[in-house]
């Protein structure tokens, strides 16, 4: 019972263990969550087999997160040996926690020895049976994938995104999507995996809403993994900037989804450039901790994307430029937000006061306080100060705080 109750906790610890030894496989947060969900499902299934006393060779059943993990690996060309090693690492780490639970419940050394022998034998048998099933699922999915049109589409998209030459007509035929048009790339993603949830259906619901708002009912959809998907929304005519600024999707149909979009551009070159921008917009959105339901447009975060290409350098820059003005207490945040508004209004106290709904004297007082914290007048290094304020929310060491950073919050 304790093993099942602690399945989520143990799966997180197992994830850390596996990541330290297979960093290339678990290179981002989404891959980690998919692996964790698969591990948790396997622990719960093993606990059920153990509790019922069934023969693990016959009773093991791969749960949907584990099946998804194996199929996703096959579709994305992860070698079977790498996938198998991830399962064996998970087994080794899980066995340590399983042994610790037995130690807590054994009344004497003899009982512990017997329980450890039986438990280890049961777990080895379970894992061996599970790995056989995983290999079967992987092989079948890999064979199916290589024969499918999806493989041709994925290969064509990879060729375009790599900047390799490809004939326009060939690309259009393979993708069944006219690459001569103006393209807006979008990436929809989830931050966590939920048992029994059809993640691709949820992600595609958000994409359909975005495409409909732009005026295209048939976007080219390309899954990037279990928790994310890319899409290209194309048009024969230019796409107005205002339309992109006002994009929304129905969160009721796509709970937990976030979307990032690139800028519209024509042809194969635009197909690639808009996707690169969408990837960067997604990176900034995740750094800034954008909420579920948000749409992040590259044009609105392009400065932040460029300036945070080296995140460590960006953090050093912000700390150096803002100094005490970069502190996270409420008073200092208000001062920083006031300075940003003041600079946006070309250093007009009157317009800043009107924008923040405060008195002119309040603005003047806050500016003096900010200058004291900076140790200089706002008229010096103005460009650097504006950039540092714009980056403050993105380079914060932790982006999971419920309180928005000063650069995103009203100052009044």
N, C-alpha and C positions, 0 to 999 in steps of 0.2 A: 504493500500500500504506500509506503513512504517513497519508493522509487517512482511511482506514478505521480504522487503529489509534488515531488521535486523535479519532475521531468523538464520543466521550463528552465529552472535554475541550473540543472546539470547540463542541459543542451547549450546554454550560454557559455559555461565553463569549457565544455568540449569544443565549442566554436573557437575560443581563444587559443586552445591547445593546437587545433588543426591549422588555424591561420598562421601561427608561428612557424609551422613546418611546410605549409603550402600557400605561401603568400601570393603567388601568381594566380592560383585558382580562386582565392578569396580576396580579390584585389580591391573590392569596394563594398559599401554598406549593403547594397542590394544582394550581392553574392553571399555575403555573410548571413543575411536574414533568410535567404532561401536554404542555405546549408543548415542553419539553426532549426528551421521549421522541419526539415527532413529528419534531423537528429532527434528532435522532440517526439515526432510521430513514431520513430523506431523504438525509442525508449518506452513509450506508452504501450506499443504493441508487445514488446518483450515482457513488460510488467504484466500484461494480460495473460500471455502464454504461461508465465511463471506462476501466476496466481491460480490458473485453472489446472496446472499440472499436465498440460498437453505436451505431446512430443513436438519439440520445436521444428524438427525437420518437416513435419506435416502441417503444423499449425501456423507457421509464419505467413503473414500477409503484408505485402508492401502497401503502405498507406499512400494517399494521394500526393502529399508533399514529397515523398521519396520517389514515387513514380515520375512526378514533374521534374525533379532534380535530375534523374537519369535521362529522361527524354530531352530536357533542355541541354544537357551536356552533349548528347548525340547530335542535336541540331546545330550546335555552335562549335563542333569539331574538337571538343575536349577529349584527349586520348582516354581510352578505357582504362589504361594502367593508372593514369592520374586519378580518375574517378574512384577506382578500386582502392587506391592508397588513401584517399580521403575517408572512405568507409572504415578502413583498418585503423587509421589514426583515431577516428571517432570511437571505435570499439575499445582501443587501448585506454583512452581517456575515460570512457564510460565505465569500464571495468574497475578503475581506481575508485570511482565514486560508489559503485555497487559494493565493493569490498568494505569501504568505510561504513556503509549502512549496515552490513552484516556484523561488523565489529561492534557497532552501537547496540545491537540487539542480542548478540550471543551472551549466554550466561556464564560460559567457561571456555577454556582454550580448546577442549575437545569438540564442543559444539561448534565453535568458530571454524575449526579445521574441517569438520564434516560439511558445514554450510558452504564454506569457501570452495571446497572441491566440487560439490554438487552444482553450486551456482555458476562457477567458472565453466564447467562442462556444458551446462545448459546454455550459457551465453555463447560459447564457441560454436555449439551446434546451431543456435539461432542465427548467428552472424554468417556462418558458412552457407546455410540455406538461403538467407537474405541476399548474399552476394551472388549466388547462382541465379536468383530471380532478377536481380539488377542487371546482370550481364545479358540475360535473355531480353529484357526490356530495352536495354541500350542497343543491342545488336539489331533487333527488329526495327527500332525507331531510326537507327542510322541507315539501314537498308531502304526503308520507306522514304526517308528524307532525300537521300541521294537520287532516288528515282523520280522525285516529285518536281513539279513546276516551281515549288517554293525554293528549291535549291538553286535553280536557274535564276530566279529573281534575286535571291540573296547574293549570288555570285556577281550578278550585274551591278547591284547596288554597291557591293564592296569594290568593284572595279572603278566605278564613278567616284566614290568617296576617296579612293586612293589616288585620284588624279591621273589614272592610267588612260591611254587613248581607247576610245570605243566609238563605233559608228552610231550616229544619232538614230537611224532607222532600226538598227539592230537592238539598241537599248530600248527603244519604244516598243518593239515587238516582244522582247523578253519580259519587260515589265508590264506590258498591256496598259501603258500609261504614257501619254505624249510628253516626252522630255523637252520639246521645243517651247512649251508654255512658260509662264511666269510661275515660280514655285515659292511657297512658304513651307519650310520644314517645321514640324512640331515634335516634341518629345513629351509623352505623358508617362508618369511614373507613380508608383506607390512606395512608401517607406517601409512597409512591413507586410508579411504574408499571413493570411488568415485561413485556417482549415476550412475546406469546403467552398471557398470563394473562387469563382471563375475570374481570375485577375485580368486575363486578356479581354474578356467581355466588358469588364468595368472600364479598362483603359480605352478600349475602342469606343465606348459610349461618349467619353469626353472628347475624343478625336472627332467623332461625327458631329457633335455640337459645334466644335471649332470650325470644322469644314463647312457646315451649313451657314454659319455666320459670315464666312468669307464668300460663300456663293458656290461651293462645290460639294456635290452630294456623294462623290466617289473618290475619296482620297486614296493614295497608295499607302497601305499600311505594312509596316515591317517590324515584327517583334524583335526586341533587343535582348529579351530574357523574360523570365517569369514575371518580374515586377516592373518592366518598362517596355514601351513600344514607341517606334518612330513612325512618322507619317509625312507625306508630301501632299500639300493641298495646292492644286494648280489652277491657273486661270488663263484664258486667251487674252485678257486685257489687264492693264495695271491694277494692282490692289491698293486702294486708298489707305494712307497711313492711319486715318481716323478709325477705319474698320479694325485694324490691328490693335489700336489702343483700347478699343472698347470690347475686345473679345471676352466672352464668358462661356461657361458650360454649366449644365444643370448638375449640381453636386448631389442631388437626390439619386440620380442615375449613376453617378461616378463618385461615391463617397471615398474620401481620403486621397483623391487624385490631385496631382499638381501638374501644370503644363508649362513648358518653355517653348518659345518660338523664335525662329530666325527672321531675317529681313527678306522681303520678296526680291527675287532676281531671276532672269530668264535663262533658258537653255540648260545644257548639262553643267555648265559652270555655276549657274544659279542653284541647281539641284544640290551641288556639293557645298557651295558657300553658305547657303541658308541653313544646311544641316550643321556645319561647323559652328555657326553662330548659335543655333539652338542648343548645342552641347555646352557652349560657354554660358549661355543664359541659365541653363539648368545648374551648372556648377555654382554660379553666383547665387541662384535661388536657394540651393542647399546650404551654402555657407551662411546666408542671411537668415536661414530658418523660415522661409516663406511658408505660410499656412496652407493647409489643404484647401483646394478650391481656387488657388491663385493661378494667374497666367502671367508669366514673366517674359516680356519682350526684350530681345537683345538690344534694340535701339535705346531702351530705357536704362540698361545696365552696362552698356559697352565700355564706358570709362572704367567701371569697377572690374569688368572682365579683363581688360588689358592690364590694369594696374595690379591685379592679383594673380597674374600668371605665375609669379613667384610669391607664394603666400607668406613665407617667412620674411622676405624683404619688405613686403607690403605692411606687415605688422610692425616691423621695425620703423618704417617710415611714419606710420600713424602715431606710434608712441613718441617718436622724436619730434614730430611737428606739433602734436596736441599737448604733450606733457600732462600736467595736472588737469587740463581741460578734457582729457580723455577718460577721466575717472567715471565710474558707473553709478555714483550716488545720484539721487533725484535732483538735487540742486544743480550739480555740475551738468547733468544731462540737459536741464532747462537752459542753462547758459549756452551750451554747445548748439542747441537747436535755435536759440535766438541769434547767435552769430551766423549760423547758416542762412537763416531768413534775412538777416541784415545784409549779408553779402549778395544774396539773390536779388535784393531790392536796391542794388548799387549804393549801399551804405546810406540809405535814406531812413532816418529814424521815424519819420511820419508814416511812410509806407509800411515799414516793418511793424510799427505799432498797430496800424490798421489790419494788417495781415494776421497778427497774433492776438488781436482784440485786447490790447493792453494800452496803458498810457505811454506817451512819448518819454516821460521821465523814467518809466520802468525799463524801457529799452536802453536808454542812456546809462542807467545804473548797471544793467546786466553787461553791457559792452565794456564798461570800465572794469567790472569784476573779471570778465573773460581776459582782458588785456593783462591784468595783474597775474592771472594764472599762466598766460602764455609768456609773460616777461617781455612783451613787445607790443607795438601798435598793430592794429589789424591792417594798416596800410602797408606793412612789410610782409613779404612772402605770401601775398594774398592768394596766388594761384596754388601754392603748396598747401595752404590752409584749407582752401575749398576742396581740394582733392582728398586731403586727410579726413575732413568731415564727411565727404561722400563715401569714403571707404570704411568708416568706423564700424558700421553695422555688419559689414561683410567679414572683416578680419577679427572680430571678437573671438576670443579663445573658445567660447561656448555659445552656440547658436540656438540652444533649446530653452532659453529663458522665455517665460510667458510675457515679459515686459519688453516691448519694442525698444530698440536703441534710440538714442537722442536724434539721430539723423532722420528717423522715420516717424517721429512722434511730434504732435503739436507742442509748442513751447508755452502756451499760456497756462 
